[in-house]
Amino acid sequence: MKATRDHDLNLNVWTNFDESDQPIDALLAVEVDGVITGFPERALRLRG
């Protein structure tokens, strides 16, 4: 993420269909700009 920010870029990522919260939680922890997921309600809940 540091290199992304250093170059003034945004990073949007997508997740696989993992049934756990871990992939989305990990992406939010590193502060990506956007998460594309098949579980939008889960992403919104985890984002707070």
mmJSON file of the N, C-alpha and C atoms, coordinates in Angstrom:
{"data_MODEL":{"atom_site":{
"group_PDB":["ATOM","ATOM","ATOM","ATOM","ATOM","ATOM","ATOM","ATOM","ATOM","ATOM","ATOM","ATOM","ATOM","ATOM","ATOM","ATOM","ATOM","ATOM","ATOM","ATOM","ATOM","ATOM","ATOM","ATOM","ATOM","ATOM","ATOM","ATOM","ATOM","ATOM","ATOM","ATOM","ATOM","ATOM","ATOM","ATOM","ATOM","ATOM","ATOM","ATOM","ATOM","ATOM","ATOM","ATOM","ATOM","ATOM","ATOM","ATOM","ATOM","ATOM","ATOM","ATOM","ATOM","ATOM","ATOM","ATOM","ATOM","ATOM","ATOM","ATOM","ATOM","ATOM","ATOM","ATOM","ATOM","ATOM","ATOM","ATOM","ATOM","ATOM","ATOM","ATOM","ATOM","ATOM","ATOM","ATOM","ATOM","ATOM","ATOM","ATOM","ATOM","ATOM","ATOM","ATOM","ATOM","ATOM","ATOM","ATOM","ATOM","ATOM","ATOM","ATOM","ATOM","ATOM","ATOM","ATOM","ATOM","ATOM","ATOM","ATOM","ATOM","ATOM","ATOM","ATOM","ATOM","ATOM","ATOM","ATOM","ATOM","ATOM","ATOM","ATOM","ATOM","ATOM","ATOM","ATOM","ATOM","ATOM","ATOM","ATOM","ATOM","ATOM","ATOM","ATOM","ATOM","ATOM","ATOM","ATOM","ATOM","ATOM","ATOM","ATOM","ATOM","ATOM","ATOM","ATOM","ATOM","ATOM","ATOM","ATOM","ATOM","ATOM","ATOM","ATOM"],
"id":[1,2,3,4,5,6,7,8,9,10,11,12,13,14,15,16,17,18,19,20,21,22,23,24,25,26,27,28,29,30,31,32,33,34,35,36,37,38,39,40,41,42,43,44,45,46,47,48,49,50,51,52,53,54,55,56,57,58,59,60,61,62,63,64,65,66,67,68,69,70,71,72,73,74,75,76,77,78,79,80,81,82,83,84,85,86,87,88,89,90,91,92,93,94,95,96,97,98,99,100,101,102,103,104,105,106,107,108,109,110,111,112,113,114,115,116,117,118,119,120,121,122,123,124,125,126,127,128,129,130,131,132,133,134,135,136,137,138,139,140,141,142,143,144],
"type_symbol":["N","C","C","N","C","C","N","C","C","N","C","C","N","C","C","N","C","C","N","C","C","N","C","C","N","C","C","N","C","C","N","C","C","N","C","C","N","C","C","N","C","C","N","C","C","N","C","C","N","C","C","N","C","C","N","C","C","N","C","C","N","C","C","N","C","C","N","C","C","N","C","C","N","C","C","N","C","C","N","C","C","N","C","C","N","C","C","N","C","C","N","C","C","N","C","C","N","C","C","N","C","C","N","C","C","N","C","C","N","C","C","N","C","C","N","C","C","N","C","C","N","C","C","N","C","C","N","C","C","N","C","C","N","C","C","N","C","C","N","C","C","N","C","C"],
"label_atom_id":["N","CA","C","N","CA","C","N","CA","C","N","CA","C","N","CA","C","N","CA","C","N","CA","C","N","CA","C","N","CA","C","N","CA","C","N","CA","C","N","CA","C","N","CA","C","N","CA","C","N","CA","C","N","CA","C","N","CA","C","N","CA","C","N","CA","C","N","CA","C","N","CA","C","N","CA","C","N","CA","C","N","CA","C","N","CA","C","N","CA","C","N","CA","C","N","CA","C","N","CA","C","N","CA","C","N","CA","C","N","CA","C","N","CA","C","N","CA","C","N","CA","C","N","CA","C","N","CA","C","N","CA","C","N","CA","C","N","CA","C","N","CA","C","N","CA","C","N","CA","C","N","CA","C","N","CA","C","N","CA","C","N","CA","C","N","CA","C"],
"label_alt_id":[null,null,null,null,null,null,null,null,null,null,null,null,null,null,null,null,null,null,null,null,null,null,null,null,null,null,null,null,null,null,null,null,null,null,null,null,null,null,null,null,null,null,null,null,null,null,null,null,null,null,null,null,null,null,null,null,null,null,null,null,null,null,null,null,null,null,null,null,null,null,null,null,null,null,null,null,null,null,null,null,null,null,null,null,null,null,null,null,null,null,null,null,null,null,null,null,null,null,null,null,null,null,null,null,null,null,null,null,null,null,null,null,null,null,null,null,null,null,null,null,null,null,null,null,null,null,null,null,null,null,null,null,null,null,null,null,null,null,null,null,null,null,null,null],
"label_comp_id":["MET","MET","MET","LYS","LYS","LYS","ALA","ALA","ALA","THR","THR","THR","ARG","ARG","ARG","ASP","ASP","ASP","HIS","HIS","HIS","ASP","ASP","ASP","LEU","LEU","LEU","ASN","ASN","ASN","LEU","LEU","LEU","ASN","ASN","ASN","VAL","VAL","VAL","TRP","TRP","TRP","THR","THR","THR","ASN","ASN","ASN","PHE","PHE","PHE","ASP","ASP","ASP","GLU","GLU","GLU","SER","SER","SER","ASP","ASP","ASP","GLN","GLN","GLN","PRO","PRO","PRO","ILE","ILE","ILE","ASP","ASP","ASP","ALA","ALA","ALA","LEU","LEU","LEU","LEU","LEU","LEU","ALA","ALA","ALA","VAL","VAL","VAL","GLU","GLU","GLU","VAL","VAL","VAL","ASP","ASP","ASP","GLY","GLY","GLY","VAL","VAL","VAL","ILE","ILE","ILE","THR","THR","THR","GLY","GLY","GLY","PHE","PHE","PHE","PRO","PRO","PRO","GLU","GLU","GLU","ARG","ARG","ARG","ALA","ALA","ALA","LEU","LEU","LEU","ARG","ARG","ARG","LEU","LEU","LEU","ARG","ARG","ARG","GLY","GLY","GLY"],
"label_asym_id":["A","A","A","A","A","A","A","A","A","A","A","A","A","A","A","A","A","A","A","A","A","A","A","A","A","A","A","A","A","A","A","A","A","A","A","A","A","A","A","A","A","A","A","A","A","A","A","A","A","A","A","A","A","A","A","A","A","A","A","A","A","A","A","A","A","A","A","A","A","A","A","A","A","A","A","A","A","A","A","A","A","A","A","A","A","A","A","A","A","A","A","A","A","A","A","A","A","A","A","A","A","A","A","A","A","A","A","A","A","A","A","A","A","A","A","A","A","A","A","A","A","A","A","A","A","A","A","A","A","A","A","A","A","A","A","A","A","A","A","A","A","A","A","A"],
"label_entity_id":["1","1","1","1","1","1","1","1","1","1","1","1","1","1","1","1","1","1","1","1","1","1","1","1","1","1","1","1","1","1","1","1","1","1","1","1","1","1","1","1","1","1","1","1","1","1","1","1","1","1","1","1","1","1","1","1","1","1","1","1","1","1","1","1","1","1","1","1","1","1","1","1","1","1","1","1","1","1","1","1","1","1","1","1","1","1","1","1","1","1","1","1","1","1","1","1","1","1","1","1","1","1","1","1","1","1","1","1","1","1","1","1","1","1","1","1","1","1","1","1","1","1","1","1","1","1","1","1","1","1","1","1","1","1","1","1","1","1","1","1","1","1","1","1"],
"label_seq_id":[1,1,1,2,2,2,3,3,3,4,4,4,5,5,5,6,6,6,7,7,7,8,8,8,9,9,9,10,10,10,11,11,11,12,12,12,13,13,13,14,14,14,15,15,15,16,16,16,17,17,17,18,18,18,19,19,19,20,20,20,21,21,21,22,22,22,23,23,23,24,24,24,25,25,25,26,26,26,27,27,27,28,28,28,29,29,29,30,30,30,31,31,31,32,32,32,33,33,33,34,34,34,35,35,35,36,36,36,37,37,37,38,38,38,39,39,39,40,40,40,41,41,41,42,42,42,43,43,43,44,44,44,45,45,45,46,46,46,47,47,47,48,48,48],
"pdbx_PDB_ins_code":[null,null,null,null,null,null,null,null,null,null,null,null,null,null,null,null,null,null,null,null,null,null,null,null,null,null,null,null,null,null,null,null,null,null,null,null,null,null,null,null,null,null,null,null,null,null,null,null,null,null,null,null,null,null,null,null,null,null,null,null,null,null,null,null,null,null,null,null,null,null,null,null,null,null,null,null,null,null,null,null,null,null,null,null,null,null,null,null,null,null,null,null,null,null,null,null,null,null,null,null,null,null,null,null,null,null,null,null,null,null,null,null,null,null,null,null,null,null,null,null,null,null,null,null,null,null,null,null,null,null,null,null,null,null,null,null,null,null,null,null,null,null,null,null],
"Cartn_x":[0.813,0.0,0.86,2.032,2.882,3.264,3.659,4.032,2.834,1.674,0.457,0.202,0.289,0.061,1.158,2.417,3.526,3.343,2.651,2.419,1.024,0.36,-0.961,-1.965,-1.934,-2.847,-3.876,-5.001,-6.015,-5.916,-6.294,-6.259,-7.623,-8.278,-9.544,-9.266,-9.792,-9.506,-10.807,-10.739,-11.907,-11.543,-12.557,-12.35,-12.951,-12.498,-13.127,-14.354,-15.006,-16.216,-15.899,-14.978,-14.612,-15.757,-16.114,-17.232,-16.87,-15.582,-15.184,-15.043,-14.914,-14.715,-13.253,-12.35,-10.916,-10.421,-10.777,-10.223,-10.634,-11.885,-12.357,-11.738,-11.686,-11.09,-9.636,-8.889,-7.469,-7.307,-8.166,-8.089,-8.438,-9.434,-9.792,-8.678,-7.978,-6.9,-5.746,-5.486,-4.406,-4.911,-6.191,-6.806,-6.826,-7.273,-7.501,-8.623,-8.71,-9.716,-11.09,-11.142,-12.423,-12.32,-13.415,-13.479,-14.681,-14.421,-15.475,-15.7,-16.924,-17.19,-18.594,-18.776,-20.105,-20.894,-20.269,-20.876,-20.862,-21.566,-21.504,-21.983,-22.99,-23.471,-22.392,-21.603,-20.487,-19.42,-19.072,-18.052,-18.504,-19.763,-20.266,-20.262,-20.625,-20.615,-19.192,-18.241,-16.849,-16.244,-16.656,-16.14,-16.62,-17.808,-18.347,-19.086],
"Cartn_y":[-1.185,0.0,1.254,1.18,2.372,2.798,1.855,2.193,2.741,2.184,2.675,4.118,4.407,5.778,6.726,6.232,7.071,7.533,6.729,7.073,7.654,8.017,8.655,7.809,6.489,5.563,5.037,4.599,3.921,2.437,1.639,0.188,-0.386,-0.939,-1.641,-3.118,-3.957,-5.391,-6.174,-7.443,-8.304,-9.537,-10.149,-11.33,-12.543,-13.713,-14.938,-15.197,-16.29,-16.579,-17.37,-16.865,-17.457,-17.227,-18.236,-18.12,-17.406,-17.145,-16.47,-14.971,-14.227,-12.777,-12.41,-13.358,-13.086,-12.353,-12.775,-12.039,-10.565,-10.292,-8.902,-8.122,-8.726,-8.078,-7.71,-8.599,-8.349,-7.194,-7.133,-6.051,-4.703,-4.7,-3.457,-3.013,-3.973,-3.649,-2.916,-3.229,-2.533,-1.304,-0.978,0.251,0.366,-0.715,-0.607,0.396,0.896,1.918,1.337,0.128,-0.488,-2.002,-2.64,-4.098,-4.54,-5.344,-5.929,-7.336,-7.644,-8.921,-9.408,-10.683,-11.263,-11.157,-10.595,-10.455,-8.995,-8.106,-6.682,-6.389,-7.126,-6.889,-7.211,-8.225,-8.589,-7.502,-7.012,-5.968,-4.697,-4.332,-3.139,-3.325,-4.513,-4.781,-4.701,-5.288,-5.286,-3.886,-3.104,-1.733,-0.872,-1.201,-0.465,0.709],
"Cartn_z":[0.0,0.0,0.0,0.635,0.655,-0.761,-1.602,-2.982,-3.741,-3.49,-4.137,-3.751,-2.471,-1.99,-2.467,-2.468,-2.923,-4.363,-5.171,-6.57,-6.802,-5.714,-5.781,-6.576,-6.308,-6.972,-5.987,-6.503,-5.699,-5.969,-4.985,-5.146,-4.793,-5.798,-5.621,-5.843,-4.987,-5.049,-5.023,-5.405,-5.29,-4.487,-3.926,-3.099,-3.785,-3.358,-3.829,-2.953,-3.16,-2.392,-1.132,-0.346,0.939,1.919,2.658,3.601,4.898,5.118,6.36,6.118,7.197,7.117,6.875,7.033,7.034,5.791,4.564,3.405,3.368,3.621,3.594,4.739,5.904,7.079,6.816,6.195,5.912,4.921,3.925,2.944,3.567,4.42,5.108,6.053,6.645,7.588,6.905,5.636,4.925,4.184,4.389,3.89,2.369,1.695,0.254,0.017,-1.181,-1.48,-1.761,-2.274,-2.575,-2.561,-2.173,-2.148,-2.983,-3.978,-4.797,-4.265,-3.888,-3.246,-3.564,-3.454,-3.577,-2.286,-1.245,0.073,0.52,-0.186,0.167,1.585,2.064,3.431,4.457,4.192,5.089,5.074,3.905,3.793,4.531,4.364,5.045,6.559,7.031,8.467,9.016,8.3,8.764,8.72,7.734,7.628,8.776,9.279,10.429,10.056],
"occupancy":[1.0,1.0,1.0,1.0,1.0,1.0,1.0,1.0,1.0,1.0,1.0,1.0,1.0,1.0,1.0,1.0,1.0,1.0,1.0,1.0,1.0,1.0,1.0,1.0,1.0,1.0,1.0,1.0,1.0,1.0,1.0,1.0,1.0,1.0,1.0,1.0,1.0,1.0,1.0,1.0,1.0,1.0,1.0,1.0,1.0,1.0,1.0,1.0,1.0,1.0,1.0,1.0,1.0,1.0,1.0,1.0,1.0,1.0,1.0,1.0,1.0,1.0,1.0,1.0,1.0,1.0,1.0,1.0,1.0,1.0,1.0,1.0,1.0,1.0,1.0,1.0,1.0,1.0,1.0,1.0,1.0,1.0,1.0,1.0,1.0,1.0,1.0,1.0,1.0,1.0,1.0,1.0,1.0,1.0,1.0,1.0,1.0,1.0,1.0,1.0,1.0,1.0,1.0,1.0,1.0,1.0,1.0,1.0,1.0,1.0,1.0,1.0,1.0,1.0,1.0,1.0,1.0,1.0,1.0,1.0,1.0,1.0,1.0,1.0,1.0,1.0,1.0,1.0,1.0,1.0,1.0,1.0,1.0,1.0,1.0,1.0,1.0,1.0,1.0,1.0,1.0,1.0,1.0,1.0],
"B_iso_or_equiv":[0.0,0.0,0.0,0.0,0.0,0.0,0.0,0.0,0.0,0.0,0.0,0.0,0.0,0.0,0.0,0.0,0.0,0.0,0.0,0.0,0.0,0.0,0.0,0.0,0.0,0.0,0.0,0.0,0.0,0.0,0.0,0.0,0.0,0.0,0.0,0.0,0.0,0.0,0.0,0.0,0.0,0.0,0.0,0.0,0.0,0.0,0.0,0.0,0.0,0.0,0.0,0.0,0.0,0.0,0.0,0.0,0.0,0.0,0.0,0.0,0.0,0.0,0.0,0.0,0.0,0.0,0.0,0.0,0.0,0.0,0.0,0.0,0.0,0.0,0.0,0.0,0.0,0.0,0.0,0.0,0.0,0.0,0.0,0.0,0.0,0.0,0.0,0.0,0.0,0.0,0.0,0.0,0.0,0.0,0.0,0.0,0.0,0.0,0.0,0.0,0.0,0.0,0.0,0.0,0.0,0.0,0.0,0.0,0.0,0.0,0.0,0.0,0.0,0.0,0.0,0.0,0.0,0.0,0.0,0.0,0.0,0.0,0.0,0.0,0.0,0.0,0.0,0.0,0.0,0.0,0.0,0.0,0.0,0.0,0.0,0.0,0.0,0.0,0.0,0.0,0.0,0.0,0.0,0.0],
"pdbx_formal_charge":[null,null,null,null,null,null,null,null,null,null,null,null,null,null,null,null,null,null,null,null,null,null,null,null,null,null,null,null,null,null,null,null,null,null,null,null,null,null,null,null,null,null,null,null,null,null,null,null,null,null,null,null,null,null,null,null,null,null,null,null,null,null,null,null,null,null,null,null,null,null,null,null,null,null,null,null,null,null,null,null,null,null,null,null,null,null,null,null,null,null,null,null,null,null,null,null,null,null,null,null,null,null,null,null,null,null,null,null,null,null,null,null,null,null,null,null,null,null,null,null,null,null,null,null,null,null,null,null,null,null,null,null,null,null,null,null,null,null,null,null,null,null,null,null],
"auth_seq_id":[1,1,1,2,2,2,3,3,3,4,4,4,5,5,5,6,6,6,7,7,7,8,8,8,9,9,9,10,10,10,11,11,11,12,12,12,13,13,13,14,14,14,15,15,15,16,16,16,17,17,17,18,18,18,19,19,19,20,20,20,21,21,21,22,22,22,23,23,23,24,24,24,25,25,25,26,26,26,27,27,27,28,28,28,29,29,29,30,30,30,31,31,31,32,32,32,33,33,33,34,34,34,35,35,35,36,36,36,37,37,37,38,38,38,39,39,39,40,40,40,41,41,41,42,42,42,43,43,43,44,44,44,45,45,45,46,46,46,47,47,47,48,48,48],
"auth_comp_id":["MET","MET","MET","LYS","LYS","LYS","ALA","ALA","ALA","THR","THR","THR","ARG","ARG","ARG","ASP","ASP","ASP","HIS","HIS","HIS","ASP","ASP","ASP","LEU","LEU","LEU","ASN","ASN","ASN","LEU","LEU","LEU","ASN","ASN","ASN","VAL","VAL","VAL","TRP","TRP","TRP","THR","THR","THR","ASN","ASN","ASN","PHE","PHE","PHE","ASP","ASP","ASP","GLU","GLU","GLU","SER","SER","SER","ASP","ASP","ASP","GLN","GLN","GLN","PRO","PRO","PRO","ILE","ILE","ILE","ASP","ASP","ASP","ALA","ALA","ALA","LEU","LEU","LEU","LEU","LEU","LEU","ALA","ALA","ALA","VAL","VAL","VAL","GLU","GLU","GLU","VAL","VAL","VAL","ASP","ASP","ASP","GLY","GLY","GLY","VAL","VAL","VAL","ILE","ILE","ILE","THR","THR","THR","GLY","GLY","GLY","PHE","PHE","PHE","PRO","PRO","PRO","GLU","GLU","GLU","ARG","ARG","ARG","ALA","ALA","ALA","LEU","LEU","LEU","ARG","ARG","ARG","LEU","LEU","LEU","ARG","ARG","ARG","GLY","GLY","GLY"],
"auth_asym_id":["A","A","A","A","A","A","A","A","A","A","A","A","A","A","A","A","A","A","A","A","A","A","A","A","A","A","A","A","A","A","A","A","A","A","A","A","A","A","A","A","A","A","A","A","A","A","A","A","A","A","A","A","A","A","A","A","A","A","A","A","A","A","A","A","A","A","A","A","A","A","A","A","A","A","A","A","A","A","A","A","A","A","A","A","A","A","A","A","A","A","A","A","A","A","A","A","A","A","A","A","A","A","A","A","A","A","A","A","A","A","A","A","A","A","A","A","A","A","A","A","A","A","A","A","A","A","A","A","A","A","A","A","A","A","A","A","A","A","A","A","A","A","A","A"],
"auth_atom_id":["N","CA","C","N","CA","C","N","CA","C","N","CA","C","N","CA","C","N","CA","C","N","CA","C","N","CA","C","N","CA","C","N","CA","C","N","CA","C","N","CA","C","N","CA","C","N","CA","C","N","CA","C","N","CA","C","N","CA","C","N","CA","C","N","CA","C","N","CA","C","N","CA","C","N","CA","C","N","CA","C","N","CA","C","N","CA","C","N","CA","C","N","CA","C","N","CA","C","N","CA","C","N","CA","C","N","CA","C","N","CA","C","N","CA","C","N","CA","C","N","CA","C","N","CA","C","N","CA","C","N","CA","C","N","CA","C","N","CA","C","N","CA","C","N","CA","C","N","CA","C","N","CA","C","N","CA","C","N","CA","C","N","CA","C","N","CA","C"],
"pdbx_PDB_model_num":[1,1,1,1,1,1,1,1,1,1,1,1,1,1,1,1,1,1,1,1,1,1,1,1,1,1,1,1,1,1,1,1,1,1,1,1,1,1,1,1,1,1,1,1,1,1,1,1,1,1,1,1,1,1,1,1,1,1,1,1,1,1,1,1,1,1,1,1,1,1,1,1,1,1,1,1,1,1,1,1,1,1,1,1,1,1,1,1,1,1,1,1,1,1,1,1,1,1,1,1,1,1,1,1,1,1,1,1,1,1,1,1,1,1,1,1,1,1,1,1,1,1,1,1,1,1,1,1,1,1,1,1,1,1,1,1,1,1,1,1,1,1,1,1]
}}}
